[in-house]
């Protein structure tokens, strides 16, 4: 049997999570897997993600390598995956999801409540910044780029007072020992898909798609489908502070979602539940509920909202801007 070539970003965290998938695939199918490193725009650019196209900048080079035949499959952090379809590519597997929560990393074991007024907290995520400011309006959120090791060093060396990263990412690189506080979803809603991995292959490669079913986890698929359906319906992208989390309880999904103002002072929230088979319907339903709340908050009729792009409506709410007439 031919060795499978798995495309991965070159960062330590990306290689670690790709190795997890490679090992799981080898264990469950007996196929050998070679990891092929691919450099993406998101890895080489120092600009903030909101300035260079959002989290999708981590994905495009891997997809190009997939379509060109350089690799057979590609592994992404699912939260980086754009919600729209990619011609010639299919999402073939979602392995068991890991911890979706966010974590604070600070010196001397400090929690968020222990940080002094004016403390600088590193995060490039509008979602995390908005929720941090909702919890502590007197801290200062500053953009930060670089791999996880580089960011952690900024805290250790005193350049930052604290940092917020995904628990799952820190676990993958063996740095959970740096965590000083884990935020529960009620405190900080995760990004849609956070903690989950996405495995893509070429559309039409039925043999490989069938093979990849061996590593997929249906409960994880249902949860991230609900979360990503909400994000797609809102057309929010990474520039609007949107959080969502769906959890399986028996055969049901319970989901909560929110869109926040960037200064953390306002939030629209929605929650609901549905059978796992109706994950997409659940996500879209909560998106509609958030949009209805936005109409009421802005004293707009429902028809008036549909005359402007939904993503612009979300950003207008987040930044307290007037909506176009």
LINURZI-V323139 format. One record per pair of residues at least 4 apart in sequence whose ideal C-beta (glycine too) atoms are under 7 Angstrom apart, sorted by the first residue. I is the first residue (numbers start at 1). J is the second residue. D is the distance in Angstrom with one decimal. If there is no record, write none. Layout:
<<I | J | D> <I | J | D>>
This chain:
<<1 | 31 | 6.0> <3 | 32 | 4.5> <3 | 33 | 6.9> <3 | 34 | 5.3> <4 | 31 | 5.5> <4 | 33 | 4.8> <4 | 72 | 5.0> <4 | 73 | 6.5> <5 | 34 | 5.3> <5 | 36 | 5.1> <5 | 71 | 4.5> <5 | 72 | 4.9> <6 | 18 | 5.8> <6 | 21 | 6.9> <6 | 22 | 5.6> <6 | 33 | 5.2> <6 | 34 | 6.8> <6 | 35 | 5.2> <6 | 36 | 6.6> <6 | 71 | 6.5> <6 | 73 | 5.4> <6 | 75 | 6.2> <7 | 36 | 5.3> <7 | 38 | 5.1> <7 | 62 | 4.9> <7 | 65 | 4.9> <7 | 66 | 6.2> <7 | 71 | 3.5> <7 | 73 | 7.0> <7 | 74 | 4.0> <8 | 14 | 5.2> <8 | 15 | 5.8> <8 | 18 | 3.6> <8 | 35 | 5.3> <8 | 36 | 7.0> <8 | 37 | 6.1> <8 | 38 | 6.7> <8 | 75 | 5.6> <9 | 14 | 3.6> <9 | 38 | 6.5> <9 | 40 | 5.7> <9 | 43 | 6.0> <9 | 58 | 6.3> <10 | 14 | 6.7> <10 | 15 | 6.9> <10 | 37 | 4.2> <10 | 39 | 5.9> <10 | 43 | 6.5> <11 | 15 | 6.9> <11 | 43 | 6.4> <11 | 147 | 4.6> <12 | 16 | 6.2> <12 | 147 | 6.2> <12 | 149 | 6.5> <12 | 173 | 5.6> <13 | 17 | 6.5> <13 | 147 | 6.6> <13 | 148 | 5.5> <13 | 169 | 5.3> <13 | 172 | 5.7> <13 | 173 | 5.2> <14 | 18 | 6.1> <15 | 19 | 6.2> <15 | 35 | 6.6> <16 | 20 | 6.8> <16 | 172 | 4.3> <16 | 173 | 5.5> <17 | 21 | 6.9> <17 | 75 | 6.4> <17 | 172 | 5.2> <17 | 197 | 5.7> <18 | 22 | 6.2> <18 | 35 | 5.3> <18 | 75 | 4.5> <19 | 23 | 6.1> <19 | 35 | 6.6> <20 | 24 | 6.3> <21 | 25 | 6.1> <21 | 75 | 5.0> <21 | 95 | 6.1> <21 | 197 | 6.3> <21 | 199 | 6.1> <21 | 215 | 6.6> <22 | 26 | 6.3> <22 | 33 | 3.9> <22 | 35 | 6.0> <23 | 27 | 6.2> <24 | 28 | 6.2> <24 | 95 | 6.1> <24 | 215 | 4.9> <25 | 29 | 5.7> <25 | 31 | 6.2> <25 | 33 | 5.6> <25 | 215 | 5.5> <26 | 30 | 6.9> <26 | 31 | 6.2> <26 | 32 | 6.3> <26 | 33 | 5.7> <28 | 214 | 4.2> <28 | 215 | 6.1> <29 | 211 | 5.5> <29 | 214 | 5.3> <31 | 211 | 6.9> <36 | 70 | 6.9> <36 | 71 | 5.1> <38 | 61 | 5.3> <38 | 62 | 5.3> <38 | 65 | 5.1> <39 | 43 | 5.5> <39 | 44 | 6.3> <39 | 61 | 6.6> <40 | 57 | 6.4> <40 | 58 | 5.1> <40 | 60 | 6.9> <40 | 61 | 4.2> <40 | 62 | 6.7> <41 | 45 | 5.5> <41 | 52 | 6.6> <41 | 57 | 4.5> <41 | 60 | 6.9> <41 | 61 | 6.8> <42 | 49 | 6.9> <42 | 57 | 3.9> <42 | 58 | 4.1> <45 | 52 | 5.4> <46 | 145 | 5.7> <47 | 51 | 4.6> <47 | 52 | 4.8> <48 | 124 | 5.8> <48 | 143 | 5.1> <48 | 145 | 7.0> <49 | 54 | 5.7> <49 | 55 | 6.0> <49 | 57 | 6.8> <49 | 124 | 5.8> <49 | 238 | 6.1> <50 | 54 | 6.6> <50 | 126 | 6.9> <50 | 238 | 6.3> <50 | 239 | 5.0> <52 | 57 | 5.4> <53 | 57 | 4.9> <54 | 237 | 5.4> <54 | 238 | 3.8> <54 | 239 | 6.9> <55 | 79 | 6.7> <55 | 80 | 4.1> <55 | 238 | 5.2> <56 | 60 | 6.5> <56 | 82 | 4.5> <58 | 76 | 6.9> <58 | 80 | 4.6> <59 | 63 | 6.0> <59 | 76 | 5.8> <59 | 80 | 5.8> <59 | 81 | 6.1> <59 | 82 | 6.7> <60 | 64 | 6.4> <61 | 65 | 6.5> <62 | 66 | 6.4> <62 | 74 | 4.3> <62 | 76 | 6.7> <63 | 67 | 6.3> <63 | 74 | 6.8> <63 | 86 | 5.9> <63 | 89 | 5.8> <64 | 68 | 6.1> <65 | 70 | 4.1> <65 | 71 | 4.9> <66 | 71 | 5.6> <66 | 74 | 5.1> <66 | 89 | 6.2> <66 | 200 | 6.4> <66 | 202 | 6.1> <67 | 88 | 5.5> <67 | 202 | 6.9> <72 | 201 | 6.7> <72 | 208 | 6.2> <73 | 199 | 5.8> <73 | 200 | 6.6> <73 | 201 | 4.7> <73 | 208 | 6.6> <73 | 212 | 7.0> <74 | 200 | 4.9> <75 | 197 | 5.9> <75 | 199 | 5.6> <76 | 80 | 5.4> <76 | 81 | 5.3> <76 | 198 | 4.6> <77 | 197 | 6.6> <78 | 94 | 6.7> <78 | 193 | 3.8> <78 | 196 | 4.1> <78 | 197 | 6.0> <78 | 198 | 4.2> <78 | 224 | 5.8> <79 | 191 | 4.6> <79 | 192 | 6.5> <79 | 193 | 4.1> <79 | 194 | 4.8> <81 | 193 | 6.9> <81 | 198 | 5.1> <83 | 228 | 5.3> <83 | 231 | 5.4> <83 | 232 | 3.8> <88 | 202 | 6.3> <88 | 203 | 5.3> <89 | 200 | 5.3> <89 | 202 | 6.4> <89 | 203 | 6.0> <90 | 200 | 6.6> <90 | 201 | 6.3> <90 | 203 | 4.9> <90 | 209 | 6.5> <91 | 198 | 5.8> <91 | 200 | 5.8> <92 | 199 | 5.5> <92 | 200 | 6.3> <92 | 201 | 4.7> <92 | 209 | 4.7> <92 | 212 | 4.2> <93 | 199 | 4.0> <93 | 212 | 4.1> <93 | 213 | 6.7> <93 | 215 | 5.2> <93 | 216 | 4.1> <94 | 196 | 5.7> <94 | 197 | 6.9> <94 | 198 | 6.2> <94 | 216 | 5.6> <94 | 217 | 6.3> <94 | 220 | 5.0> <94 | 221 | 4.8> <94 | 224 | 6.1> <95 | 197 | 5.4> <95 | 215 | 5.1> <95 | 216 | 6.7> <95 | 217 | 6.0> <96 | 217 | 4.1> <96 | 220 | 5.7> <97 | 195 | 5.1> <97 | 196 | 4.2> <97 | 217 | 6.9> <97 | 220 | 4.0> <97 | 223 | 6.6> <98 | 168 | 4.0> <98 | 171 | 6.5> <98 | 195 | 4.7> <99 | 167 | 4.3> <99 | 168 | 5.1> <99 | 171 | 6.7> <99 | 195 | 5.5> <100 | 168 | 7.0> <100 | 190 | 4.5> <100 | 194 | 4.7> <100 | 195 | 3.6> <100 | 245 | 6.2> <101 | 167 | 4.9> <101 | 182 | 5.4> <101 | 183 | 5.9> <101 | 184 | 6.8> <101 | 185 | 6.8> <101 | 190 | 6.3> <102 | 128 | 6.3> <102 | 164 | 5.5> <102 | 166 | 6.1> <102 | 167 | 6.9> <102 | 183 | 4.8> <102 | 188 | 5.0> <102 | 190 | 6.4> <103 | 164 | 6.9> <103 | 165 | 6.0> <103 | 167 | 4.8> <103 | 170 | 6.3> <103 | 179 | 4.4> <103 | 181 | 6.7> <103 | 182 | 5.1> <103 | 183 | 7.0> <104 | 111 | 6.7> <104 | 112 | 5.7> <104 | 162 | 5.6> <104 | 164 | 5.8> <104 | 180 | 5.5> <104 | 181 | 4.1> <105 | 152 | 6.4> <105 | 155 | 5.6> <105 | 162 | 6.3> <105 | 163 | 4.6> <105 | 165 | 6.4> <105 | 178 | 4.8> <105 | 179 | 6.1> <105 | 180 | 6.2> <106 | 110 | 4.0> <106 | 115 | 6.6> <106 | 155 | 6.6> <106 | 161 | 6.5> <106 | 162 | 3.9> <106 | 180 | 4.8> <107 | 155 | 6.3> <109 | 180 | 5.3> <110 | 114 | 4.1> <110 | 115 | 5.8> <110 | 180 | 5.7> <111 | 180 | 5.9> <111 | 181 | 4.3> <112 | 135 | 6.1> <112 | 136 | 5.9> <112 | 181 | 6.0> <115 | 119 | 3.9> <115 | 139 | 6.3> <115 | 161 | 5.8> <115 | 162 | 6.1> <117 | 138 | 4.3> <118 | 138 | 6.6> <118 | 140 | 6.1> <119 | 139 | 4.9> <119 | 140 | 6.9> <119 | 161 | 4.0> <119 | 162 | 6.5> <120 | 140 | 5.1> <120 | 142 | 5.3> <120 | 160 | 5.3> <120 | 161 | 5.1> <121 | 132 | 5.9> <121 | 139 | 5.5> <121 | 141 | 5.3> <121 | 160 | 6.9> <121 | 161 | 6.5> <121 | 162 | 4.6> <121 | 163 | 6.8> <121 | 164 | 6.4> <122 | 142 | 5.8> <122 | 144 | 3.6> <122 | 151 | 6.2> <122 | 154 | 6.2> <122 | 160 | 4.5> <122 | 163 | 4.5> <123 | 128 | 4.4> <123 | 129 | 5.5> <123 | 141 | 5.7> <123 | 144 | 6.6> <123 | 164 | 4.7> <124 | 143 | 4.9> <124 | 144 | 5.8> <124 | 145 | 6.2> <125 | 129 | 6.4> <126 | 130 | 6.1> <126 | 239 | 6.5> <126 | 240 | 6.9> <126 | 241 | 4.5> <126 | 262 | 6.0> <127 | 131 | 6.6> <127 | 191 | 5.9> <127 | 241 | 4.4> <127 | 242 | 6.3> <127 | 243 | 5.4> <128 | 132 | 6.0> <128 | 164 | 4.9> <128 | 188 | 6.9> <129 | 133 | 6.3> <129 | 141 | 3.9> <129 | 262 | 7.0> <130 | 134 | 6.5> <130 | 241 | 3.9> <130 | 260 | 4.0> <130 | 261 | 6.5> <130 | 262 | 5.4> <130 | 264 | 5.0> <131 | 135 | 6.6> <131 | 188 | 4.5> <131 | 189 | 7.0> <131 | 260 | 6.4> <131 | 264 | 6.6> <132 | 136 | 6.4> <132 | 139 | 6.3> <132 | 141 | 5.7> <132 | 164 | 6.8> <133 | 137 | 5.6> <133 | 141 | 6.6> <133 | 263 | 5.8> <133 | 264 | 3.0> <134 | 260 | 6.7> <134 | 264 | 3.6> <134 | 267 | 7.0> <135 | 187 | 6.6> <137 | 264 | 6.5> <144 | 151 | 5.5> <144 | 154 | 6.6> <144 | 160 | 7.0> <144 | 163 | 7.0> <146 | 150 | 3.3> <146 | 151 | 5.6> <148 | 152 | 6.1> <148 | 165 | 6.2> <148 | 169 | 6.1> <148 | 170 | 6.9> <148 | 173 | 5.9> <148 | 175 | 6.9> <149 | 153 | 6.5> <151 | 163 | 5.5> <151 | 165 | 7.0> <152 | 156 | 6.4> <152 | 163 | 6.8> <152 | 175 | 6.6> <152 | 178 | 5.9> <153 | 157 | 5.8> <154 | 159 | 4.2> <154 | 160 | 4.6> <154 | 163 | 7.0> <155 | 160 | 5.1> <155 | 162 | 6.3> <155 | 163 | 5.1> <165 | 169 | 5.8> <165 | 170 | 5.7> <166 | 170 | 7.0> <166 | 194 | 5.7> <166 | 195 | 6.7> <167 | 171 | 6.3> <167 | 182 | 6.1> <168 | 172 | 6.5> <168 | 195 | 4.2> <169 | 173 | 6.9> <170 | 175 | 4.7> <170 | 176 | 5.3> <170 | 178 | 6.7> <170 | 179 | 6.3> <171 | 176 | 5.4> <183 | 187 | 4.5> <183 | 188 | 3.8> <185 | 189 | 5.6> <185 | 190 | 6.5> <185 | 245 | 4.7> <185 | 256 | 6.7> <189 | 243 | 2.7> <189 | 244 | 6.4> <189 | 245 | 5.7> <189 | 256 | 6.6> <189 | 258 | 5.5> <190 | 194 | 4.0> <190 | 195 | 7.0> <190 | 243 | 6.2> <190 | 245 | 5.2> <191 | 243 | 6.7> <192 | 227 | 3.6> <192 | 228 | 5.3> <192 | 230 | 6.6> <192 | 231 | 4.6> <192 | 244 | 4.6> <193 | 224 | 4.8> <193 | 227 | 5.9> <193 | 228 | 6.0> <196 | 220 | 5.7> <196 | 224 | 5.1> <199 | 212 | 5.7> <199 | 215 | 7.0> <201 | 205 | 5.2> <201 | 208 | 4.9> <201 | 209 | 5.8> <201 | 212 | 6.5> <205 | 209 | 6.0> <206 | 210 | 6.1> <207 | 211 | 6.5> <208 | 212 | 6.3> <212 | 216 | 6.7> <216 | 221 | 6.3> <217 | 221 | 6.7> <218 | 222 | 6.4> <219 | 223 | 6.6> <219 | 248 | 4.4> <220 | 224 | 6.3> <221 | 225 | 6.0> <222 | 226 | 6.7> <222 | 248 | 6.4> <222 | 253 | 5.9> <222 | 276 | 4.0> <222 | 279 | 4.4> <223 | 227 | 6.6> <223 | 246 | 4.2> <223 | 247 | 6.5> <223 | 248 | 6.1> <223 | 253 | 6.4> <224 | 228 | 5.8> <225 | 229 | 6.1> <225 | 279 | 4.1> <225 | 280 | 5.6> <226 | 230 | 6.8> <226 | 246 | 4.2> <226 | 253 | 5.7> <226 | 255 | 5.3> <226 | 279 | 4.1> <226 | 280 | 7.0> <226 | 282 | 4.8> <226 | 283 | 4.2> <227 | 231 | 6.7> <227 | 244 | 4.3> <227 | 245 | 6.9> <227 | 246 | 5.4> <227 | 283 | 6.3> <228 | 232 | 6.1> <228 | 283 | 7.0> <229 | 233 | 6.3> <229 | 280 | 4.5> <229 | 283 | 3.0> <229 | 284 | 5.2> <230 | 234 | 6.3> <230 | 244 | 5.2> <230 | 257 | 5.4> <230 | 283 | 3.9> <230 | 284 | 7.0> <230 | 286 | 5.4> <230 | 287 | 4.6> <231 | 236 | 6.0> <231 | 242 | 6.3> <231 | 244 | 6.8> <233 | 283 | 6.8> <233 | 284 | 4.8> <233 | 287 | 3.5> <234 | 242 | 6.3> <234 | 287 | 5.1> <234 | 290 | 6.8> <234 | 310 | 5.8> <234 | 314 | 5.5> <235 | 309 | 6.4> <235 | 310 | 4.2> <235 | 311 | 3.8> <236 | 240 | 4.0> <236 | 242 | 4.7> <236 | 311 | 5.6> <236 | 314 | 4.6> <237 | 311 | 6.0> <239 | 315 | 6.2> <240 | 259 | 6.4> <240 | 311 | 6.9> <240 | 314 | 4.3> <240 | 315 | 5.2> <240 | 318 | 5.0> <241 | 259 | 6.5> <241 | 260 | 4.3> <241 | 262 | 6.1> <241 | 318 | 5.5> <242 | 259 | 5.0> <242 | 314 | 7.0> <243 | 257 | 6.7> <243 | 258 | 5.2> <244 | 255 | 6.8> <244 | 257 | 4.2> <245 | 255 | 6.8> <245 | 256 | 5.9> <246 | 253 | 5.0> <246 | 254 | 7.0> <246 | 255 | 3.9> <247 | 254 | 5.6> <248 | 253 | 5.9> <248 | 276 | 6.3> <249 | 254 | 5.6> <251 | 275 | 6.0> <251 | 276 | 5.7> <252 | 273 | 5.4> <252 | 275 | 6.1> <252 | 276 | 6.9> <253 | 273 | 6.2> <253 | 274 | 5.8> <253 | 276 | 5.4> <253 | 279 | 5.9> <253 | 282 | 5.9> <254 | 273 | 4.6> <255 | 271 | 6.5> <255 | 272 | 6.0> <255 | 273 | 6.9> <255 | 282 | 5.7> <255 | 286 | 6.3> <256 | 271 | 4.2> <257 | 270 | 5.2> <257 | 286 | 4.9> <257 | 290 | 6.6> <258 | 267 | 5.1> <258 | 268 | 6.4> <258 | 269 | 4.5> <259 | 268 | 5.2> <259 | 290 | 5.9> <259 | 314 | 5.7> <259 | 317 | 6.3> <259 | 318 | 6.6> <260 | 264 | 6.5> <260 | 266 | 7.0> <260 | 267 | 4.5> <260 | 318 | 6.7> <261 | 265 | 5.6> <261 | 266 | 4.2> <261 | 317 | 6.8> <261 | 318 | 5.5> <261 | 320 | 6.1> <262 | 318 | 5.2> <262 | 319 | 5.7> <268 | 290 | 5.2> <268 | 293 | 4.6> <268 | 294 | 6.2> <268 | 297 | 7.0> <270 | 286 | 4.4> <270 | 289 | 4.2> <270 | 290 | 5.2> <272 | 282 | 6.1> <272 | 285 | 6.3> <272 | 286 | 5.6> <274 | 278 | 4.3> <274 | 281 | 6.3> <274 | 282 | 4.0> <278 | 282 | 5.7> <279 | 283 | 6.6> <280 | 284 | 6.3> <281 | 285 | 6.0> <282 | 286 | 6.6> <283 | 287 | 6.5> <284 | 288 | 6.5> <285 | 289 | 6.6> <286 | 290 | 6.5> <287 | 291 | 6.4> <288 | 292 | 6.4> <289 | 293 | 6.6> <290 | 294 | 6.4> <291 | 295 | 6.6> <291 | 305 | 6.3> <291 | 310 | 6.9> <292 | 296 | 6.6> <293 | 297 | 6.1> <294 | 298 | 6.1> <294 | 305 | 6.9> <294 | 313 | 6.1> <294 | 317 | 5.7> <295 | 300 | 4.6> <295 | 301 | 6.9> <295 | 302 | 5.6> <295 | 305 | 5.3> <298 | 323 | 6.1> <300 | 304 | 4.4> <300 | 305 | 5.4> <302 | 306 | 6.9> <305 | 313 | 6.1> <308 | 312 | 5.5> <308 | 313 | 5.9> <308 | 323 | 6.4> <308 | 324 | 5.7> <310 | 314 | 6.5> <311 | 315 | 6.4> <312 | 316 | 6.1> <313 | 317 | 6.6> <313 | 323 | 6.5> <314 | 318 | 6.2> <315 | 319 | 6.0> <316 | 321 | 4.5> <316 | 323 | 4.9>>
